[in-house]
Amino acid sequence: RQMCIRDRYQRRVHGDNFLNILMKNLIHFCFLALLVSKITCGEKLGELWVKNPENQKIAGSDNIPFNIGNFGHVPEGSQLQGIAYLATPIDACSELTPINIDEEDTSPILVVQRGGCKFVTKAHYAQISGFKVLLIVDNVEDLEMINDTTGLGYTISIPSLIVPKKHGSELIELIKSGTTVLLGLHFNWVHNLEVFSICLLYTSDAADDLLCVDLGGRRIIKKKK
């Protein structure tokens, strides 16, 4: 009974501060969300350009803008180059027709079109086919986020990029022309946030008349017989 009285007292004390603590943590969460948004959308994630054919511009630009998916391993701070291959089927929503990847190409890039299935599905078929980078051509001009909505993003180890429709369409036509398209790709370092989570435990007075035991801040409620 003394334990229950002590527990009710503690809950009253903590209950008085509950809203204040909650508001502080909501403010903290909103601040982090804004900071993550600034880092994700404001920082340049890297550079993507055509190395072969030389001096080849895409949509009138030397560099192709891109965004990076929130799944897969992104080799930040590194640079690679790889031949761009066009997927068959073009949406990469099913098993791919085998592609003869150049043996000397250590970072082959699969180019696919957006739509038809989830981003992670496209990345899965690219990965099991031996590609090291997935490049998705968007169906709009604005750069959009690539998010894992399946919960299976942890199975993907390759980075997934998305490029605007205009740039991607020109790239696809260049590949279709039979030209060997060699892409250069540099990933910038993106500052990572170290986020700490706070767990708030608050119980009601509904069990005051029941037997209870206070174990390190946890209450074990036992029904009366």
Long-range contacts (C-beta under 8 A, 24 or more apart in sequence): 3-212, 3-213, 3-214, 4-208, 4-211, 4-212, 6-214, 7-212, 7-214, 7-219, 8-205, 8-208, 11-202, 11-203, 11-205, 14-202, 15-202, 18-200, 18-202, 21-200, 22-200, 25-198, 25-200, 32-193, 32-195, 35-193, 36-193, 39-190, 39-191, 39-193, 40-145, 43-188, 43-190, 43-191, 44-188, 45-187, 45-188, 45-190, 46-185, 46-186, 46-187, 46-188, 47-184, 47-185, 47-186, 48-161, 48-163, 48-183, 48-184, 48-185, 48-186, 49-183, 49-184, 50-171, 50-174, 50-181, 50-182, 50-183, 50-184, 51-81, 51-182, 51-183, 51-184, 52-180, 52-181, 52-182, 53-179, 53-181, 56-174, 58-167, 58-170, 58-171, 58-174, 59-164, 59-166, 59-167, 59-170, 61-167, 64-163, 64-167, 64-171, 65-143, 65-163, 65-164, 65-167, 66-135, 66-143, 66-161, 66-162, 66-163, 67-143, 67-144, 67-145, 67-146, 67-161, 67-162, 68-146, 68-159, 68-160, 68-161, 68-187, 69-119, 69-123, 69-146, 69-147, 69-148, 69-153, 69-159, 69-160, 69-161, 69-162, 70-145, 70-146, 70-147, 70-148, 70-153, 71-119, 71-120, 71-123, 71-146, 71-148, 71-153, 71-154, 71-156, 71-160, 72-123, 72-134, 72-153, 72-156, 72-157, 72-158, 72-159, 72-160, 73-157, 73-158, 73-159, 74-159, 74-187, 74-190, 75-159, 75-187, 76-187, 76-188, 76-189, 76-190, 77-187, 77-188, 77-189, 78-186, 78-187, 79-184, 79-185, 79-186, 79-187, 80-106, 80-107, 80-132, 80-133, 80-184, 80-185, 81-107, 81-182, 81-183, 81-184, 81-185, 82-106, 82-107, 82-108, 82-109, 82-132, 82-133, 82-182, 82-183, 82-185, 83-108, 83-109, 83-180, 83-181, 83-182, 83-183, 84-109, 84-110, 84-111, 84-135, 84-171, 84-175, 84-181, 84-182, 84-183, 85-109, 85-110, 85-111, 85-131, 85-175, 86-111, 86-172, 86-175, 86-176, 87-111, 87-112, 87-125, 87-126, 91-115, 91-116, 91-117, 91-122, 92-117, 92-121, 92-122, 92-125, 92-126, 92-134, 93-117, 93-121, 93-122, 93-125, 94-125, 95-125, 96-125, 96-126, 96-129, 98-129, 99-129, 101-130, 101-131, 106-132, 107-132, 107-133, 107-185, 108-132, 108-133, 109-133, 109-134, 109-135, 109-183, 109-185, 110-134, 110-135, 111-135, 111-137, 111-168, 111-171, 111-172, 111-175, 112-136, 112-137, 113-137, 113-139, 113-168, 113-172, 114-138, 114-139, 114-162, 115-139, 118-149, 118-150, 119-146, 119-147, 119-148, 119-149, 119-160, 120-148, 120-149, 120-150, 120-152, 120-153, 120-155, 120-156, 121-150, 122-160, 123-156, 123-158, 123-160, 124-152, 124-155, 124-156, 126-158, 127-156, 127-157, 127-158, 131-158, 132-158, 133-158, 133-159, 133-160, 133-161, 133-185, 134-158, 134-159, 134-160, 134-161, 135-161, 135-162, 135-163, 135-168, 135-171, 135-183, 136-160, 136-161, 136-162, 136-163, 136-168, 137-162, 137-163, 137-165, 137-168, 137-169, 137-171, 137-172, 138-162, 138-163, 138-164, 138-165, 138-168, 139-165, 140-164, 140-165, 141-165, 141-166, 159-187, 161-185
